[in-house]
Amino acid sequence: MSDELNNSDADFEINQAALDYHANPRPGKISVEVSKSTQTQRDLALAYTPGVAEPVRRIVADPQAAYRYTAKGNLVAVITDGSAVLGLGDVGALAGKPVMEGKGVLFKHFAGIDVFDLEVNAKRPQEFIETVTCIAPTFGGINLEDIAAPHCFEIEQALIEQLDIPVFHDDQHGTAIIIAAGLLNALELQGKQLDTARIVVLGAGAAGIAAVRLLIAMGAHRDNFLVLDRDGVIHIARKNLNPYKFGVAVETEARTLEDAMRGADVFIGVSGPDLVSPTMLASMAERPIVFALSNPVPEIRPETAIRVRDDLIMATGRSDYPNQVNNVLGFPFIFRGALDVRASQINEDMQIAAVHALKDLTHQPVPQAVLDAYDLDELAFGPGYILPKPLDPRLKDAVAPAVARAAIESGVSRAAWPADYPDLGA
């Protein structure tokens, strides 16, 4: 099957550069390296037989000893079935491997976490659940990735219930956490409150439903949401709604996106390109907030949105516009905090702690290193800066300790406050 490249020279150049990057000088983006000396016969005797028998015996006596004598405590599995890979859809497990390797690169680069990427051929959720359950002892945490809704909800919930290590579907909760952090800042700037804001969510997949759930947990009113899928507004009179969509259904006369947008304070798009018209945007309430997160083409393009409404705050999923909603702001540091206190799960308290850590970081003076990385003269909290930049070196020290503290306070940690963490009153 030949590669299908876009027509423009720019697209051809980036596609070819990406292929070269992945292929050379050795295929792939990650590798496994030995972390102990293997220079002498004694080294090998300690690494394998006979020396390895003693840590085995210690782990038999106390399974928690695996965190001391193996790499388990700093090893995360990034696992997919390939059913919802980026914007490419159901490409299958094998074709999802470059993305899973890429996730491993981000875990390692930003948080020093090792990753094994696993691509699972499983057409039924139960097959996937059984596979992950069987291999889970290897890992300190499980990052589910690119699994289509509604199966992703069933898979994650089953694994959380069955395993004693963190299970986190980043397409759900990672996206929701970044949306929530940016939205809290945008609401503050626009003089609005989460508990009274009228919020439209276009897209009822993993990210959309998770965002609604998290925002409700943080104080948004359930009846102030209008969630839409391909068939329009999800209302209680609709037939054949799955349990996850029924959970966001409301009683309303609104049926279309045009209906929903009228008078709305907030629009969150996790759907597809160019679905919001200038007329729809113009009908929103004063000082609207627009998170058009379809990537690479947003639900409404920033240039168009700004022409229509000069009083809006806007975020996208793209790095070439201000206010990028990027999951890398969250998942490496959320897992770092969870692993460092041996959390048994990443619960709602930990997710909300991550939201507030990201929100608060944006209010702090921006270091010169960040300005240099983005070739900026200045950057300060305001309509064009409601989320930290991905290359901000303070993210690890802000988010990971907040998540760790929430794990301890909510009773899901199995280790004390790490000695190298700042004193945050743990």
C-alpha positions in Angstrom: 0.0 0.0 0.0 1.6 3.3 -1.1 1.9 6.3 1.2 -0.8 8.9 0.6 0.7 12.4 0.8 -1.1 15.7 0.7 -0.7 17.8 -2.4 1.0 21.0 -1.1 4.8 21.3 -0.9 4.6 22.1 2.8 2.6 18.9 3.5 5.0 16.8 1.4 8.0 18.2 3.2 6.7 17.5 6.7 5.4 14.1 5.8 8.8 13.1 4.3 10.6 14.6 7.3 8.4 12.6 9.6 9.2 9.4 7.8 12.9 10.1 7.8 12.7 11.0 11.6 11.0 7.7 12.4 13.3 5.5 10.1 16.8 6.9 10.7 19.4 6.3 12.0 17.5 3.3 13.6 13.8 2.5 13.3 11.4 3.8 15.9 11.6 6.4 18.7 12.3 4.5 21.9 14.7 1.8 23.2 15.4 -0.3 26.3 18.7 0.3 28.0 20.5 -1.5 30.8 20.6 0.6 34.0 23.3 -1.4 36.0 26.9 -2.3 35.4 27.5 -5.4 33.3 31.3 -5.1 33.0 32.4 -8.1 35.1 31.5 -11.7 35.8 30.3 -10.6 39.3 28.0 -8.0 37.7 26.4 -10.7 35.6 26.1 -12.9 38.6 24.2 -10.2 40.4 22.1 -9.2 37.4 21.0 -12.8 36.7 21.9 -16.1 38.2 22.5 -16.8 41.0 22.1 -13.3 42.5 18.7 -12.6 41.1 17.1 -15.3 43.2 17.3 -13.2 46.4 15.1 -10.3 45.1 12.7 -13.0 43.8 12.4 -14.4 47.3 11.9 -10.9 48.8 9.1 -10.2 46.4 7.4 -13.5 47.1 7.4 -12.6 50.8 6.3 -9.0 50.1 4.9 -8.0 46.7 5.5 -4.3 47.5 9.3 -5.2 47.4 8.9 -5.2 43.6 9.0 -1.4 43.8 12.4 -1.6 45.5 14.1 -4.3 43.5 12.6 -3.9 39.9 11.8 -1.1 37.5 8.0 -1.6 38.1 7.7 1.7 40.1 8.8 3.9 37.2 7.4 1.8 34.3 4.1 2.7 32.6 2.3 0.7 29.8 0.9 2.8 27.0 -1.7 0.5 25.5 -4.1 0.8 22.6 -6.3 -1.3 20.4 -5.8 1.2 17.5 -9.5 1.9 17.2 -9.3 5.8 17.5 -5.8 6.9 16.6 -5.4 10.7 16.4 -7.8 11.9 13.7 -7.2 8.8 11.6 -9.9 6.6 13.1 -9.8 2.8 13.4 -6.4 2.1 11.8 -5.7 -1.1 13.9 -3.3 -1.9 16.6 -0.1 -2.1 14.6 -0.6 1.2 12.8 -1.1 2.8 16.2 2.4 1.9 17.3 4.2 5.1 16.1 1.7 7.1 18.3 2.3 4.9 21.3 6.1 5.2 20.9 5.6 8.9 20.7 3.7 8.9 23.9 6.6 7.0 25.4 9.0 9.8 24.2 6.8 12.4 26.0 6.7 10.4 29.3 10.4 10.0 29.3 11.3 13.5 28.2 9.0 15.4 30.5 8.8 13.2 33.6 11.6 10.7 33.4 9.1 7.8 33.2 10.0 4.6 31.3 7.4 3.2 28.9 6.6 -0.1 27.2 4.2 0.5 24.4 1.7 -2.3 23.8 -0.6 -2.7 20.7 -3.4 -5.2 21.3 -5.4 -6.9 18.7 -8.8 -7.1 20.5 -12.1 -6.5 18.8 -14.2 -6.9 22.0 -13.7 -4.9 25.2 -13.5 -8.1 27.3 -10.5 -9.4 25.2 -8.7 -6.1 25.8 -9.5 -6.1 29.5 -8.3 -9.6 30.0 -5.1 -8.9 28.2 -4.2 -5.9 30.2 -5.2 -7.6 33.5 -2.9 -10.5 32.7 0.2 -8.3 32.0 -0.5 -5.6 34.7 2.0 -7.0 37.3 4.8 -5.7 35.1 3.9 -2.1 35.5 3.5 0.7 38.0 0.7 2.3 35.9 -1.4 1.9 32.8 -2.0 4.7 30.2 -4.9 3.8 27.9 -4.6 5.5 24.6 -6.6 6.0 21.3 -9.5 3.6 22.2 -12.8 4.5 20.7 -15.9 5.4 22.7 -18.0 3.9 24.1 -15.7 0.9 24.6 -13.1 3.1 26.3 -15.4 3.8 29.2 -16.1 0.2 29.8 -12.5 -0.8 29.5 -11.2 1.9 31.8 -13.8 1.3 34.5 -13.2 -2.5 34.5 -9.5 -2.1 34.8 -9.7 0.4 37.6 -11.9 -2.0 39.5 -9.6 -5.0 38.9 -6.1 -3.6 39.2 -4.2 -2.0 42.1 -2.2 0.4 40.0 -3.2 3.7 38.3 -5.3 3.2 35.1 -5.7 6.5 33.2 -7.3 7.0 29.8 -5.6 10.1 28.7 -8.0 10.9 25.8 -10.7 11.1 28.5 -9.2 12.6 31.6 -6.0 14.2 30.3 -8.0 16.3 27.9 -10.7 17.0 30.5 -8.1 18.2 33.0 -6.4 20.7 30.5 -9.8 21.9 29.4 -10.9 22.5 33.0 -7.7 24.4 33.9 -7.9 26.7 30.9 -11.7 27.2 31.4 -11.3 28.3 35.0 -8.8 30.9 34.0 -10.9 32.0 31.1 -14.0 32.3 33.3 -12.1 34.4 35.7 -10.9 36.8 33.0 -14.4 37.1 31.5 -16.0 37.7 34.9 -18.1 34.6 34.9 -18.6 31.7 37.3 -18.4 27.9 36.6 -21.6 27.2 38.5 -23.7 29.5 36.4 -22.0 29.3 33.0 -24.0 27.9 30.1 -21.7 25.4 28.4 -22.1 23.8 24.9 -20.0 20.6 24.3 -19.8 19.5 20.7 -18.6 15.9 20.6 -19.9 13.1 22.9 -16.9 10.8 22.7 -14.2 10.1 25.3 -13.0 13.7 25.7 -16.4 15.4 25.6 -18.1 13.2 28.2 -15.1 13.2 30.5 -14.9 17.0 30.4 -18.6 17.3 31.4 -18.1 14.9 34.2 -15.0 16.6 35.6 -16.5 20.1 35.3 -19.7 18.9 37.2 -17.5 17.5 39.9 -15.8 20.9 40.2 -19.0 22.8 40.5 -20.6 23.3 37.1 -24.4 22.7 37.1 -25.5 19.6 35.2 -28.5 21.4 33.7 -26.3 24.1 32.2 -24.7 21.7 29.7 -25.9 21.0 26.2 -23.9 18.1 24.7 -24.2 17.3 21.0 -23.2 14.3 18.9 -23.8 13.7 15.2 -27.5 13.6 15.7 -27.7 16.9 17.5 -28.4 17.8 21.1 -28.5 14.9 23.5 -31.8 15.3 25.3 -33.8 13.0 27.5 -36.4 12.3 24.9 -33.9 10.7 22.5 -34.1 7.0 21.9 -31.3 4.4 22.0 -28.8 6.5 23.9 -25.9 4.5 25.4 -25.5 4.8 29.2 -22.7 7.3 28.8 -24.6 9.7 26.6 -27.7 9.3 28.7 -25.6 10.5 31.6 -25.2 13.9 29.9 -28.8 14.1 28.5 -30.9 17.1 29.7 -34.5 18.3 29.2 -34.4 21.0 26.6 -36.1 22.2 23.5 -32.8 22.8 21.8 -32.1 20.3 19.0 -29.3 21.7 16.8 -25.9 23.3 17.3 -27.4 26.6 16.2 -30.1 26.3 19.0 -27.5 25.3 21.6 -25.1 28.2 20.8 -27.7 30.9 21.3 -26.8 32.7 24.5 -24.1 30.2 25.6 -21.2 31.4 27.7 -18.8 28.6 26.7 -18.3 26.4 23.6 -16.1 23.3 23.9 -15.5 21.5 20.6 -14.0 18.1 20.5 -15.5 17.1 17.2 -14.5 18.1 13.7 -13.4 21.0 11.4 -15.4 24.1 10.5 -18.7 23.0 12.3 -19.3 26.4 14.0 -20.5 29.2 11.7 -19.8 32.9 12.3 -23.6 33.3 12.9 -23.5 30.7 15.7 -20.6 32.5 17.3 -22.3 35.8 17.0 -25.3 34.4 18.9 -23.3 33.5 22.0 -23.5 35.6 25.2 -21.3 38.6 25.9 -17.7 37.8 26.6 -17.8 34.2 25.3 -15.2 31.5 25.7 -14.5 29.3 22.7 -12.4 26.1 23.0 -12.3 24.8 19.4 -10.1 21.8 19.8 -10.5 19.8 16.6 -7.0 19.3 15.2 -5.6 20.3 12.8 -8.6 22.3 11.7 -10.7 23.8 14.6 -14.5 23.9 14.7 -14.1 27.6 13.9 -10.8 29.1 12.9 -9.3 31.8 15.2 -9.0 34.4 12.4 -12.7 34.0 11.7 -13.7 34.0 15.4 -11.8 37.1 16.2 -13.4 39.0 13.3 -16.8 38.1 14.6 -16.3 38.6 18.3 -13.6 40.9 19.7 -14.7 40.1 23.3 -14.0 36.4 23.2 -11.2 34.2 24.7 -10.2 31.4 22.5 -8.2 28.2 22.8 -7.4 25.5 20.2 -5.5 22.3 20.0 -2.8 23.8 17.8 0.6 25.0 18.8 0.7 27.9 16.4 -2.1 29.8 18.2 -2.2 31.1 21.7 -3.8 28.9 24.4 -3.1 25.4 23.2 -5.0 22.7 25.0 -2.2 20.1 25.0 -2.4 16.9 27.0 1.4 16.9 27.6 0.7 19.6 30.2 -0.9 16.9 32.3 -0.3 13.2 31.8 3.5 13.0 32.4 3.3 14.9 35.7 0.1 13.2 36.8 1.7 9.8 36.5 4.9 11.1 38.1 3.0 12.2 41.2 1.0 9.0 41.2 4.0 6.7 40.8 6.1 8.5 43.4 3.6 7.8 46.2 2.7 4.3 44.7 -0.9 5.4 44.3 -3.4 2.6 43.6 -5.4 4.8 41.2 -5.7 8.3 39.8 -8.9 9.4 41.4 -11.1 12.4 41.0 -9.3 14.3 43.8 -6.0 13.8 42.0 -7.4 15.0 38.7 -8.8 18.2 40.3 -5.5 18.8 42.1 -3.9 18.7 38.6 -6.4 21.2 37.3 -5.7 23.7 40.1 -2.0 23.3 39.8 -2.1 24.1 36.1 -4.5 27.0 36.6 -2.4 28.5 39.4 0.9 28.1 37.5 -0.4 30.4 34.7 -0.8 33.2 37.3 2.9 33.1 38.2 5.6 35.2 36.4 6.9 33.4 33.3 10.6 32.5 33.4 13.0 33.8 30.8 13.7 30.2 29.7 10.0 29.8 28.6 10.1 33.2 26.7 13.3 32.1 24.9 11.8 28.7 24.0 8.9 30.4 22.3 10.7 33.4 21.0 8.6 35.8 23.1 9.4 39.1 24.7 6.8 38.8 27.4 4.0 36.5 28.5 1.5 37.1 31.4 -1.8 35.8 32.5 -4.5 37.2 30.3 -6.7 36.3 27.3 -3.7 35.0 25.3 -2.2 33.0 28.2 -4.7 30.9 30.1 -2.6 27.7 30.2 1.1 27.0 30.8 3.4 26.4 27.8 4.4 22.7 27.3 8.1 23.6 27.5 7.7 25.3 30.9 10.2 23.5 33.2 8.0 24.3 36.3 5.3 21.9 35.3 6.8 18.9 36.9 7.4 20.7 40.2 3.9 22.2 40.2 1.7 19.3 39.0 3.4 16.1 40.3 3.5 17.2 44.0 -0.1 18.4 43.9 -1.2 15.0 42.5 0.9 13.2 45.0 -0.5 15.2 47.9 -4.1 14.5 46.7 -3.3 10.8 46.5 -2.0 10.8 50.1 -4.9 12.9 51.4 -7.5 10.8 49.6 -6.1 7.5 51.0 -4.9 5.9 47.8 -1.1 6.2 48.3 1.1 3.4 49.6 4.3 5.4 50.1 5.3 8.4 52.1 5.9 11.9 50.8 9.0 11.6 48.6 12.1 13.1 50.1 13.0 15.1 47.0 9.6 16.7 46.8 9.0 20.3 48.1 7.3 20.6 51.5 3.7 21.2 50.6 2.3 20.2 54.0 1.9 16.5 53.2 
